[in-house]
């Protein structure tokens, strides 16, 4: 009914390899956001890790504004990363043959 269990093992192994490739590709991507007219610039990699942060000197004396702009930049960057991860995962799944095709 389900075919050879060896085929299932090969399919799962292929999925793990694809997942690792996807993770590696995401780590190499960079997403940058600017808030406050460029007063705060934040860059993250595809895994959501902060790799660069630039803060305009004017903000160093305005803690409240700095906090607001940092929160906005972090949230925007996280959204970009999440959207990219979802698109990449859907692309990976879309490229796979349906292992259950023909079963109804």
N, C-alpha and C positions, 0 to 999 in steps of 0.2 A: 504494500500500500504506500509506504513512504520511500521506497527505493532502498538503495544500499546505505547503511549507516556510515560507511567510509566517505560517501559523497557529502553527507551532512557535516562530518568532521572537517572535510576540505573546505566546505562553504564557510563554516564558522572560523576556520583559520584565516581564510581570505578576508572575512569581515574584520578580524582583529588587525590584520596587516593594513587594511584600508583605514581603519580608525587611527592607527599610529601614524600613517602618512598624513592624514588630515590634521592631527595634532601638531605634527612637525611643520606643516605648511602654515597653520595658524600662528605658530610661534614666530614665524619669519615675517608676518605681516605687521604693518605699523598703522595705527589710527591716531590722527592728531585732531585736537579740538582747541578752539580759542573762545574765551569768554571775556566780557567786559571790554569789547573792542580790541582784543588782543593783549589785554593787560595780564591775562593768565593763559598760558599755552601748556597743554598737557598731551603727552604722547604715550600710548600704551601698545603692547603687542597683541597679537590675536588671542592670547590666553588671558588677557585682561591685566597683565602686569605692567605697572608704570615704568617706563624706560626713560622719560625725560619730563622735566617740569621747569617752566620759566615763569617768574613772577616779576611784574614791573615794580621798580623801587617805590613808586608812589603808593602802592598798596601796603607797604610795610608799616605804614603809620595808621592804617585804617583796617583794624582787625576784623570788624564786622563785614565790611565789603569783601575783604580777602576770603573770609570763610564762605560767604555766599557764592562768590565766583568759583572757588575751589570745588564746592559741592556741585555746582552746575556743570563744571568741566568733567568731574569724575562721573556723574550720572550720564552725561552725553556720551562720553567715551565708552562706558559700560554698555549702553544701548547699541552703539555701533558694533562692538565686539559680539554681543549676543545675536544681533541680526546677521552678522557675517557667519557666525558659527552655525546658525540655523540654515542659512542658504547653502553653506558648504556641506552640511550633513544631508540636506535634501538632495543636493546634487550627487552626493555619493550614493545615496539610496536609490535615486532615480536611474543611476547607471547600472544597477544590479538587475540581473534577470529575476523575475518572480520565481522563487524556489517552490512555490505552491501552485504555480500555473497549471491549469487543467483540472485542479481539484474543485469540486463544487459541492 
